[in-house]
C-alpha cells in the first residue's frame, strides 16, 4: 500500500512549485492586456527566485549529502542535482532578463515565451533528478516539446518555422532512438530504475550484443541532445533560425540538462559498460572538436559561428566524461557550467546589439564595437577569450581540467588532438576580437538597452573573469558532487 | 632611533624623489623636480652618514636581515634584505655623496634642457637602484640592483634620444652589458645549484664545501665548481665595470650628459663590479684560477685602455679611457686578493674622477658644448676655479704623493709586487707602465685645455667665463675630498680592522699584510713614495706631456706620422669595435636574417601558419557544404552515425 510518506514529496518541492508557477503564469497571462505583459515577466522572475530559494532548502542539515529518493525511486536528489538545478534556474532567469527588450521590439512579447520557458525548465529539472529511464524520458520530452514550440514561436518568421520543423523531425528520430535503446536495456535487465539496472548489469557476464545495441542507441539519443558530431546537424540551423533569445535559451540551460543525462544514463546505470561508451565518446569527441572548430572558421553569421563553437565545446565536455572517473566527471561538470556562462554572455552581446528590424547576427556587425561601447567590447573580449581558453579567464581552467583528466587516463594523444583543434579554433575567436578592436564601426548607432540587462550582462562577463581568477570554489563543488 | 627604519629609508628617499619627478614632473615643475630629488638624495646622504656613524664610529651591530619575503619556491627563498656592514656603509656614503654633488651640478648643466624633470627622475632612480645593489644581503636583490642600474644607465646614455650617436651608444652599452649579465645570472644559477640558497651568509658558509667539488662542463675535463662560479660572476663584473674585452661600451657612453658620465660611468655604477667581487671575496678566495683571471683582465684593461687615452681629442673621452684604466687597477687589486686596496681605490677614484668629469663638464659649458681639446687652450685665465680643481684632480689621478690617488694606487702596485699568483710579475710591470701612461694622458689633457695658446674662435672666446656656483661648489667639495680622503682613510681601511669581518682573505694570499709590514704612517709612505719607481714614472709622464704639447708641439705630429701604425691602432682602439661589429653584430644579424627569411617567413609563416591556415580554410569551405539545409541529409547523417557506431561496437565479429 502506497502512502504519502513513501512518495517523499518534499524533496521534489522546487519542481512542484515550478509546475504550479508555470500553470499560474499560463492562466494569469490570458487575462492580461498586451500592455500588461510585464506582469507575466515579473511573475515568472519572482517564481524563479522562489524556486532558487526552494532548491537551497534542499541542502541537508549537516551538509552530508546522501541520495534521497522520491516517487518510488523515480526521482533522486543529491548534491549534483542541486548544483545543476541552481545552474539551470539561474541561466533561464538571465535569459529572461536578456529577452524582454528583444521581444518587445519584435512584437512577440507574449506570455507563451515565459510559459514554454518555464515548462522547459521543469523538464530539465526532472531530467537532472531522474533516477529512472521513464522520468528521464519524460523530462526530456517536456523540454524538447517546449523548445520546438519556442523556436517556432515567432510565427511571422519563415526561418524560424523551418528551423522548428527540422528540429522537431530530427528530435523525434533521436527520441525514438533513445527510447529504443532504453527498451533493449529493459529487455535484458528487467528494470527501468537506474540503480537497479546498474546492479543487474554488474551481475551479467560476457559480452551481450543486445545491451551494446541498446547502449549505442542511448548514446545517440544523448549525443543529439548535446549536439555531438554527427548528430549535430540541427544545431547551426536551429541556432540561426530561432529568435536570438530562444537561441540563448537553447544554447545554455539544456546543455546542463544534457550533461546530467550523460551522468545518469551512462555513468550511473551503464557504468559496467564504460569501456564501450568510452570508445564511442572518443570518436564523437574527436569528430565534434574537428568539425566544430574547422567549420566555424568559414562562418560569417555570428549565431552559426557560436553554434559550431558549441559543437566543439561539446567535444571538450565529452573528453572529461569519457575519462570515466571522478576527476573526469567533475572536470566535465566544471566545463559545462562555465561554458554555459560564456555562451550566455556571447548571445547576450548579440541581443544587446539588436534593435527593431536589425538582428546584429553577422560577424561584421561587431566591427568597431570598442568605439561604440568600450565596456561591452571588453565583456565580449572576456567571453571570447574564455571560449578560446586564454588565461586568466575561466575557459582556460576548464580546458586544463578536462585535458588533465584525459592525460591521467593515459590518453595523451587525445589531449594533443584536443589542443590541436582548439588552436585552430583560436583563429575565429581572435577574428571576433580583431573586428571589435581594430576595425572601424560601420554602424555607429547608439546601443540602447535597459539598465537591468546592462547589469546582468556585465555581471555575466565579469563572472567569467572572476571564476578564472578564483576557480577553486566552483571546482571543489564539482569535485564534491562526484565523491 | 631604530636603525632598521633608517636603513629602509635610505633607498626609499631616493625612490620617492624619482617617482615625484618622474610621474608628477609636469605638476611640480622644474624647480619642484630638482627640489624634491635633491631633498630625497640629501636625506639618503644624511641617513647614510648616520649609518656610517652607527656601524663604524659607534661600532654598532652589523645588520643582516630580511625585510620582505617575496616568495618561497621549492625551499628557495626570494627575499629583499639588507646587509649593512663596513663595506656597505662606505659604499652608501660614496654613492649618496657623489650623487648629491651631481644632483646639484645638474641644475647648472642641464639648465636649458627640455628633459629637465626626466633627467632628475632618472638620476634619483639610479641612486635608488645603486643603493639597493650595495645594501643587498642576497643574490636576487643584487641582481635586481645590477639590472636596474643597467637600465637607468641605458636610459641616460640615450637621454638625448634624438641624437643618432646617443641611440647607437645606449644600444651598444645595453647589448655589451647583456653579455656580461648573462654570465652573471649563470653564475647566480650556479650558486643556487650548489649552495641551494640566494642568501650571502648561507652561500659563504657553504663555500668551503663547494670548493672541493668539480663539474663536467665540456668533454671530460673536470672544472672546479668554485672557479666556474667565480669566473661567471666576474663576467658580470666585466660588463658592468667595463673590463677588457667587454669595455667597448664605456667610451661611447660619453654620449650621455656629463653629470651622468660623472655619476654613473665613473663614480658609482661602473664600480659595482668591483664592489661585487669584493663582497664575494669568500668565494673568490677558493679559486686561484679565477683570481688569476681577474688579475690579468684587470692588467690588460689598466695598461691598454690608458694607451688609447693618449690619442683621444675629445675631452670626455680622455677621461673615459682614464676611467677604464683605473677600473683596471681596481680589478688587478681584486685579483691579487688585495680587496681592501681595490675598494679603497674605488672610493678615492669616485671622488677624483667625478671631479675630473664635472670639471670637464664645466669646461664644456664654458665652451658652449665644444668637446674637442684642439679647439681649447689657455682656459686657466678665464676659469680659475675649474683650472685649480682640475689640476688637483689630475694630480690625484696620477698618484702624486699626498693626494688620495697616491695612497690607493701605490698600495695596489705594492700589493701586486707581493703577489705570488702566476703571471703576477708581468702584471707588476704592466701596472708600473700604466703609471707613466696615466700621467702622460692626464697632463696632455691638462696642458691642452688650460695652458698654451688659445685656439678657440673669437666668438667663444668673448663669452668665456667661470661657470655658476652650482657647478663650482661641487667641484670644490670634490677637490677637497680628492686631496684628503686618502690620507684620512688609508690606515683603517687597508691595514686596520675596518674590513676584518667583511672581506675574507686566505692567509696564503694575504699580500696586504705583507705590504702593511713596511707601512709606518702616511708621512713615511709619502717620503718612501717620492723615492720609488711609480713617482719617477709619473713625473716622467708629466714631463713628456709638457715637452711634447707645450714646448715642442711639432713632435706630436711627427711621431704620429712616423709611428702611423701604432697611432692608427690606438686611434681605432685596437679595432675592437670593428671586430665586434663585423663578427658579432653582423654575424648575429646575418644569422637572424637567415632564420627570419628561411625559418620564419618561409617555413613557419609560409608553410606552417599560412599553409595550414589555407588548408583549414579550404577544408572548412568544403565541409560547410555538408550543411545543406536539407532535412533528409541531416537525418541521413544521423543514420550513418548510428550504423558506424553499431558496426564498430556491436558487430558480432568483435
Interface residues (C-beta under 8 A of the other chain):
Chain A: X165 X166 X169 X170 X173 X174 X177 X209 X212 X213 X215 X216 X217 X219 X220 X223 X224 X230 X231 X233 X234 X236 X237 X276 X279 X280 X283 X291 X294 X295 X296 X297 X298 X299 X424 X427
Chain B: X613 X616 X617 X619 X620 X621 X623 X624 X627 X629 X631 X633 X634 X635 X637 X638 X640 X641 X642 X644 X645 X646 X648 X649 X650 X652
